[in-house]
Amino acid sequence: MADLQNELHPTAEAGELPLEAPFEETPYACDPLERARELLTDHPVADGYGTLPWVLRGLPWYDLELGESAVDTDIPRLREGQVGAVLWALRLPGDTAEGAGGDAGRRAVAVTLEQIDLVRAVVDAHPEGLRAARTAGQVIDARNCGRVAVLLGPAGAPALDDSLGVLRILHSLGLRVLTLAGTSWASEAGLSRFGEEVVREMNRLGVVADLSGASDATIVRTLTLSKAPVLCTRSAARALRPHPDNLSDELLSALGRAKGVCMVPLTADQTGPALTDVADHLDHIRAVAGPHAVALSGVYDSPAAHPEGLPDPSAYPHLVTELLRRGWPDTDLTLLTWDNLQRVLRNADFLSRAARSRREPSTARLTELDGGRG
């Protein structure tokens, strides 16, 4: 897919310096950690996956503004880690994660709606630290006001209950990302005809496809079909660690060519037990897919163990410090922490506006396109 954001890197006119030159020449402190913090001041971390809403469901009381020891994520730690935006996943319990219709599908819808309601309540209760956002512009507005932008998603595909109408309702409530896995129409066999229609409707709405946890066949077909760039919200390099949610070099290259983004999870099982292991994955994906195709996901407040040195969101500056030591240029670091996710959101918004002028809401049904298989 052609990059619709070429205007972000205009060609310099004769006699002008490239836009990157003054940025690269900005004087930084000699201390690497202080330099990392200075860089994150203008380009904070956009964290691609956290499950705080799921954890908060089980707490009788919490205060994220003052700090909350029962969770990994609170506002003091987000500020310490210089996090500017978070994607809060809408998890499904194990008994609905593989559901595709019927009672399981209805439970998935209900659980997802309950978490959306909870996220709204959390944001409303912490107006000095958090702000709800749906678009790339609203994310920027939240950052400029000193708030952490909260975006909804990814939600699991079973939460649609095989209905494009439910997809539209979830989008109207703020859903920005949907994981394409765990259903009959996004399975090991790839996307069915109905699954392809789901992707087209997601493009029309501006809902970004998340391919972490999807089969290789689903990933390949979605990259071909989707007009908007996709995310892998919690995937690392399979060449370095053979986790089922990690991506092969072939898939990483295809993701880079499609202008998608692989958001590397800070989990020991997917990246390794140490901060340097995470940096190894970031190095590898940058080399294979390109610097425009890599970003970060804390995966905090999940059952996963985190690498030593990265226990919670406050540790992000230390990871950036390690990358500075490895010679990452400032331009690549700003893509990693902030710009790549913003580009995906902007492209999805732009394509959605164009698609809505050409395409009516889809009325396709699973039974019509796939013969009711489930």
N, C-alpha and C positions, 0 to 999 in steps of 0.2 A: 504494500500500500504506500502510495506516495505520502511523504511527510507533509502535512498541511501547515506545519508551523515553521516553514523556512524563514518566515519573516523575523523569527527570533534571532537569526544569525545572518543579517544582511551583509552583502559584499561591500567592503569599504570603497568609497569613492576615491578617485585619484587624489593623492596628497593627504588622505586621512589615515589615521592609525586604525587597525582592526579594533572592534569593540573589546576583544579579550585583552588587549595590551595594557590598558590602565588597570584592569582588574588584577592581572598577573603581577603588576609592578607595585601593588599596594603593599606598604611595609608591614610586616608582621613581627610579632614578638619572637625572640629566639627560642623560648620554651615551646616545644611541640604541642603540649596540652593547651597552653594559652593561645597558640596560633589556631588550634582546632576550634576553640571556643569563639574566637573572633570570626572565623569563617562561618560558623553555625549561627552567629548573630544575624547575618543577612540571608543565609540559606539554611534554615533549620531542618530538622529531620521530619520527613513525612513517613510515619510508621504504618506499614501496610497491613498489619493484622494483629489484633488483640481481642481477647475474649472477656474483657471486664464485665460486660452486661450479664454474661452467663454466671459469673461468680457472684455478682451483686444480688442476683435473684435469691441466693441462699443466706444473705446477711440480714439480720433484723434491723441493723442500724449502721451507718457509715458516714464519714465526713471526708470527702476527697480534698477539700480545700485545706484543712489543717494537716492532713496526712492520715493514712489508714494502713495499719500494720497487717490487716487481714488480707490484703491484696498486693499485687506487684506494682500497680499503677495508681498514682494519685497526683494531684496537681503539683505539689512540691517536687516530686521526682520527675515529672514531665518538664518542669521549668529547669531543674538542674541538668537534665539531659538535652535541653534546648530543642524540644519537640514542638513543631509548629502545627502538625496535623496528625490525626489518627483515624485509621479505618477500624471501626469496631464490628467484629464479626457477629452474626446472629446465628449462634450454634444450634444444632439439633441434637437431642438425646440419641443414644445409640439405637433405640428401638424404632426411631423414625428416619434415621439417616439413610436407610436403604428403601424407604417406602416410596411407592409410586402410585398413589391414588388410594381410594377407599379410606378406611379409618386412619391408617398411618399418614396418608397425605393430609387429612384434616387436622391431625395432631400437629404435623409439621407447620401448617399454616398458623395454627393457634399459638404455638410456641414462638414462632417468628414475630407475630404481632405483639405478643406480650413483651418481647425484648425491645421492639421499637418503642413501645409505650414506656418501658423502663428507661431507655436512653433519653427520651424526651424529658422525663422527670429528673434524671441526673443532670442534664444540661441546664434545665430551668433552676435547679437547686444550687448550681455553682456558676452563676453568671459572671463572676469576676475572673474565672479561669477557663471556662469552656464556652464554645459557641457552635451551634449546629450549622452545618454547611452542606450544600448540595452541588455547587458548581465550583470551577476553578477560581472564578472571581470572588466568590464568597469565602473561599479558603484564604485568599490574599487579604480580604477585608478583615477576617478574624486575626490573622497574623499582625496586621498593621494596628489593630486595637489591643494587642498584647494578650490575645486569647488563643487557646488551642482549638483548632477547627476539628469538629467531630463529624465524620462521614459514616453513613450506614452501609455496612456490607464488609465482606461478602456474606450473603445468605446462601443456604444450600438449595440446590435445584428442587429437592423434594418439597420445599416450601411453596412451590407453585401449584402443587396438587394437579399437575398436568393441565393447567389452565392459563391461557394468555391473559384472560381477564384479571386473574390474581396477580400476574406480573405487573399489569398496569396499575392496579391498586397499590401494590408494594412500592412501585416507583413514585406514585403520587404522595406516598408517605415518607419519601426520601431515600429509598434504596438506590445505591449507585453501583453495586457490584454483585454479581451472581456467580456462584461456583457451578460449573457444568459437570456434575458427577452424581452418581447415586440414583439414577433413574433409568427407566427402560429406553428413553430417547437420547440419553447421553451415557453410554455404557462402554464396556470393553470393545464392542463392535464399532464404536464411533457414534456419530450423530445419525439418528433416523431422519426421515422426512419431517416429522414433527419437530425434532430437535433443530433442524436447519431453520424451520420457521420461527422457533424461539429465538435463535441468534439474530435473524432479520428483524424481529420485533424489538429485541434489545437494542440493536443499532438505531432503530427509529426512535426509541425512547431516550437513548443515551445511557443505558445501563451497560456497564463494562463487564465483559466476560472474564471470569477467573478460571484458569485452567489447572491450578494446582490440585492434585488428586485425581485428575481426569486421565483416561487412558490415552496412550500415544495416538491411537486412531482418532479419538475425539479432538486432541490437540491439533493434529495435522489438518483435519477437516475444518476446524474452527478458524485456524490461521488463514486457510484458503478462502473461506466464506465471508468472514467478518470484514466489513468496510472500516470499522474502527479498530484501533490497536487494543490488544488484550493485556491482561495481567496474569502472572503466576504469583499469587500473593504469599506463598510460603514454599518455595522450591529452591534447592541449591544444585550443585553440580554432581551428577551421577558418576562422572569419571573420578571424582575424589571420594565420594561416599555413596554406596549403592542403596540408597533409601528409595522406596517405591514412589515417593512424591518428588524426588529429584529428577532433573532433566538430563538427557544425554546431550553430548556435544552437537549431534545432528539437530535435535530439537532446539537447543539454545541458538544455533546458527539461524534456523528458520524463524525463531522468535525475533531475533535481531533484525532480520531482513524485513519482517512485518511491522517493525517499529514498536513491538511489544516490550514489556518490562518483566524481568525475573526479580522478584523481591526475596532476597535471601533471608531465611529464618534464623533467628538467634537461638537455636535449639541444639542441644548436644547430639541428639540422635541423627539429625540431618546434616550438621556441619562439623561436629567434633567437639571435644571437651574443653577447648581453650579458645580465647579470643583470637589467637593467631590462626586457628583453624578456620574461623569465620572469614578472616582476611584472605586466607588462601582461596576460599570459594569466590570471594569478590574479585580477586585477581584473575582467577580462571574464567569467570563469566565475562568480565570486561574484555579479556583477550579473545574469547570465542565469539561472543555476541555483539561486542562493542560497548563503549561507555554509556551510550544512550539506552541500553537495555538492562541496566542493573539498578536495584534499589534495595531498601531494607524493610524487614518485618521483625518486630520484637517477639511476636507470639507470646506475649506476657499474659499472665493470669490464665494460663492453660496448664494441663498436667505435665507438660514437657519440662525436662531439666534444661537449664541454660548453661552455656559455656562459662567456665571460670573467668571472672572479670566482667561478665555481662549479666548481673543478677536481676536488673530492672532497668527501666528507661533512663535512669540518671547516668548510666554508663556509656551512652552513645558518644560523648566527646572522646572517651578513651579508645573506642574503635576507630574514630576518625584520626586520632593521633597515630595509631599504628599504620594506617594507610598513608599518612604524610611521611612517616619514616620509610615506607616502601617506595616513595617517589611519586605518588599519585599527584598529578597537577590539580590546582584549584578548580579548573574548569570541570574535570571529571568528578571531583568530589561534590561540587554543587549539583551536577546531574544526579549523582547517587542519592544525595540526601533530600533533595527538594524538586528539582526541575523535571526529572523523568516522570514522576507521578502527575505533576501538574500538566505536563504535555499530554498525557493520556486522557486526563479529565477534559482538557480544552478540546482535544480532537473529538472526543465522544460528544461533547456539547455541540460543536460545530456541525458534525455529521448528522446529529439528531435534528437540528433545525432545518437542514437541507432535506432530510428524508421525510419529515412530516409534511412538507409541501408537495411531495410526490407520492406518498404511500398512505393509505388509510389504515387504521388499526386492524390488525389481522383477526379474523374470526375463525381461524383454523382450529380443528379439534383433533385430539390424539386418535379418536376412533375413526376419523375420516382419512387421516394420512398414514397411520400405522396399523390400522385394523384392530385397534383396541388392545394391542399387546401390552403387557405390563408384568 
